[in-house]
Amino acid sequence: MQDKEPMSAGKPEISIIVPFYNVEPYARRCIESIQGQTLENIEIILVDDGSPDSCGDIIDEYAAGDPRIKALHIQNGGIAHARNEGLKVASAEVIGFVDSDDWIEPQMYEEMLHLMQSTGADICMCDYVFDFPHYTKSSIEEPVKENLVFSNKKAVEMLIEDRFIRNYVWNKIFKRTVITECFPKNIVFEDMWVMIKWLHNAEKICYTPYVGYHYIQRNGTVQSSAKSIENQRPYIAALEVQLKFLKENGYPRKVYERQLLSMAKICIIIARDFARKLPYSNDLGLGFQKVVEFLRQYENDFLPLLNNKYRHRYNLLKKSPRLFYNLIKLQGWLQPKRLFKKKVVIYE
């Protein structure tokens, strides 16, 4: 780590907020990838979210050698709370976010800021890749090769399609004026709660095909408890927040219905996946019942949108969770294994 010269007077062009919690093996690579940006007039806000490892010491070490870095130490409150605390001290008019186990390419912020300024956009996003232990996978099947500009309405529609614009905050930069709502505390999938609102607040959103962000894919643990079906509730709740936002803000019926259909299908898929993976139990049956209770309030609207397969599964789940479970198990035994893979673009 080399000491940096003091930053020139005036505001930084971008404030970059990075929460840290239990990511010691990844922390240095993340910080140094931000320090190495070709856009040097930046503010780097490193937030120690009460991390039990050495992350707090690491960010203090880097802050001592780089005047662009602010080190914050707060009690553990989760990533949303840490980002909000970073927002409170950020001094730039443009905000970026990085997750502390990921890393970024040297020109990421220069590329996005230049395009934001040249297009007059309020939000800019770049492309990203998934970094697995032995290979890197593109985020989209057919990479775009040109800069793009969207209206806020179009951007929200594309967010709902979940094909090109996604809920991640870390591959984007935002003018402060669009950040009218902070991240909700103690909520999982916090990006989903704010992204639709921030896109709606923007007049224009731009995209650069520059591959700037490396989203690290770490090995996770699969929950084996039947009660883990309840842990999917925050994701469904985030989908519901977006659904209500569309309705309250007058988006076209087709956009609302697309989100509604997606939410209903995801609920059914969650029930299906737990039926495939877990033995039947009272807890699992109770989880199925909670899925049905949630969907009932939207039933009249989404049932006509479901295809026959999903409609049949939902009606069976509603009628008898045990029969639904037995059917999914039987279909799993009878279904031949797929020998093809979805096309992806690989960067070695």
N, C-alpha and C positions, 0 to 999 in steps of 0.2 A: 504494500500500500504506500503510495507516494502522497506527500502533503501537497495540497492545492494552494495556489495563490488566492488571496482574499477576493471575493466577488466584487465586481464593479458596483458603484452606487446605483440605486434604483431598484425597482421591483424585479424579481426573477420572472422569466417568461412563462414558466410552468412550475407548479408545486406538485411533487410526486409523493404520494402517501403510501407507506408500506407497513402494515401491521406484522408483528413477529410474535409467534407463540410456538414453542417447541419445534423449531426448524433449524437447530444449530448446524447440522451437516450442510445445509443449503444457503445459509445466511450470507456468507462471504461472497459467494458467486453472484447472488442476487444484488447485493450492494455494489459490488465492483462493476457489474454490467450497467448499473444506473450512473455511477461515477464516470464511466467511460463513454457517455453519450457525446456525440459530435455537437449537440446543442449544449453548451456549457453553462449558460446563464439559467440555471435551474435551482430549485429549492427541493431538497430531499428530506422528507419528514419520516423518520424511522420510529415506529411506535412499539415499544416493548409492552405487550399486553399481559403483564404479570407472568412472563414465561418462566417455567421452572428450570430451564437449562441455562446455558451461558449466553443466550441471545442478548440480554441486557448489557452484558460486558462487551460483547462484540460491537453493538451499535455505538456504545460510548467510545470505544477505540476508534471507530471510523469517524465519529463526530469530532474527535480531538484533532484529526488530521485533515479535515475538509470543512471549511467554513460554510459551505453550502448545506451542510447536514444539520438538522435539528433532531436531537434525541429526546423522545418523550418516554417516561416510565409511568404506567398507570396500573391500577388494580385490574385483574383479569375480568373482562366483561364481554369477550367475544369479538369477532372480526368487525362486526357492524359498529360496536362501541368504539373500537380502536380507530376505525376510519373516521368516525364522527369527531373524535378528539383531534385527529390530524387536520380535519377541515377547519376546526376552530382556530388553529394557529397558522394555516396556510395563508401566504401573503400574495400569491400570484392571482391573476384573473383567469387563468386556465389551470385546470386540475387533472391530474392523472393518478392512476392507482396501479400498484404492482403487488402481487401475492409473493410472500417472502420465500417460498420454495421454488419459484419460477425465475427466469432471467430474460433479458431483452437484448436485442441486437443494437449495435452502436448508433445507428441512424434513426431509430424508431421515432423518437420525439421530434427530431428535426424534420423528418418527412411529414409527420402528421401536422405539426404546427404550420409549416409552409403551406400545405394544402388548405388548412383551415383559414389561413389569412388570405390566400389567393381566391378562395371561393366565397368568403364571407360566411362560412358555416359556423354553427354554434357547437357542433359535436363533430369530431373526426375519428374514424376508426381505421385500423390497419389489419392486415391478415395475420394469422398465427398458425402455429403447428403444435401438434401433440408430441411431446418427447417421451418415448418409451425407453426402457433400458438399452435396447439394441437397435432401435430404428426410430425414425421420425415420420409422422403421418400428417399430411395436409389436412386443414380444417374443412376444406370443400373438395368435392370430387373433380370439378373442372375449374381450376383457378382462373380468376378474372385478371386481365392483363392491362386494364386501364383504370384511371381515376373515375369515380362516380359521384354524383350528387343527387340527394333525395329530398323531397319535401318531408315535413314531419309526419303527415298523414301516411305517405307511402312507407316511410321508415317503420311506423307502428304496425302497418299491415305486414311488412316483411318480418318484423319481430314475432308476430303471431304465427306466421308460417314456419318460423324457426329453421330457416334454411340458409340464410345469408347473414342477416342481422340477429345476433343472439344477446342474451341477457348479461353476458360478462361485462364488467366495467374495466377490466385490466387491458384490453386492446383498444381503448378509446381515450380521448381527451375531451374535456367538457369546459365550456365557459361557465364561470360562476353563476351567471344569470339564469342558467337552466336548472341549477341545483337548488330547487326551491323546497326540497324535502330531504331530510337526512335519512340514513339507513335505519330501519326499525331495529330496536334493541331486542336481544334474546330471541331472534327469529332466524331460522335456517332459510337458505335461498333468498337472502336479503337483497341480492342484485335484482331479482325479479320484481320486488316490491317497488323499486325506484326507477328501473330502466324505462318502463313504459311511460312514466310521468316525465322523466327528463327528455326523452325523445319528443314527447308531445309539446314540451315547452320550447323546443328548438324550432327555428324557422327553416333551417337547412342542416342537413347531415351529409358529410362527405366521407368517401372511402378511398384509401390508397392500397394498391395490391402489394405494397412492400410487406414482406414477412418479417414482422418485428418482434413478435412475442413467442416465447417458448413455454408452453403449458405442460409442466412436468406431471407425468402419470406415475404415481407411486402405487405400490402394491397395497391394497386395502384388505380389510377383513370382512368376510361375509357373515352377517348376523344370522345365527341359527335359531333364535328364539321366535316362537310364533307371535310374540308380542311385538316383534319388529315391524309388523304390518302397520302398526300405529305410527311408527317413525316416518312413514311416507306422508303422513298428514300435512307437514309443513310445506311440502312441494305442491300438494293439491291446494292448500290454502293460498299459496302464491299465485297459482293459476286462477283461482277464484277472484283474487284481488284484481288481476288484470282483466278478467271477464267483466267485473262490475265497473271498472274504469272505462272500458269500451262503451258500455251502455250509458253511463252517466255523461260521457263526453260526445255522444252523438255520432259514433263511428258507424259506417254502413252495416246493415243487418248481416251481410255475408261475412264480414270480419268477425262480428260477435258470434255468429254460428260456427265459424271455423274454430274459434277458441273454445266454445262450448263443446263441440264435437271432440276436440283434442282432449279436453279435461275428462269427459265421460269415458273415452277410450282408454286413457291412461289409468283411470280408476279400475276399469275392468282388467286391464293388462296387469296391474299390480296384484289384483286378486288371483289372476291366472298364474302369475309367476310364483306366488307363495304356495299355491296349490301344487305346483310342479315340484317345488323344492322341499316342502315340509310335510311331516306326517300330520294327519288330522288330529285336532285337539279342541277342547272347549275355547281356548284362547284364540285359535285360528278362526273358529266359527264366529266368535264375537267380533273379530276383526272384519270378517266378511259382512256381518250385519252393520257395522259402522260405515263401511263403504256404501252399502245400500241406503242407509239413512241419509247420508250426505247427498247422494245422487237423486233421491226422491224429489227434492225441491226443484230440480231442473228437468224432471222426467218428461213432462209434456213437450218441452222444447227440443230435447236432444233425441228422443226415441225415433221421430221421423227421419232423423239424419243418419242414424246407425245403419250399417249394412246388415244383412240377415244373420251373419255369424255373430256379430257383437250384440245384436238385439236378442238373439237366442240366449247368449251367455248371460246377459244382464237379467233377462226374465227368469232364467234358471237360478241365478244367484239370489234374486229376490224371493223366489218361491221356496228354495231349499238349498242352503249353503252346502249341506252334505252331498246332495246330488250334483251340485256344481263341481265340488271337489272331485267326486268320483269320475265325472265326465272328463275333466281336465287330465286326470291321471291316465284314464283310458286312452285319450287322444295322444298323450305323450308316448305311451307304449306303442301305439299303432303307427305314429307318424314316422316316415323314413327320415334318416339323417340327411341334412342338406350338404351337398358336396361342393357348392359354389360359395364364393365370397363376394361381398359388395365391392365394387370397384373403388380403389383409393389411389391417391397420388402419393408416392413415397419419395422422400428426400433422404438419400443415404448419408 
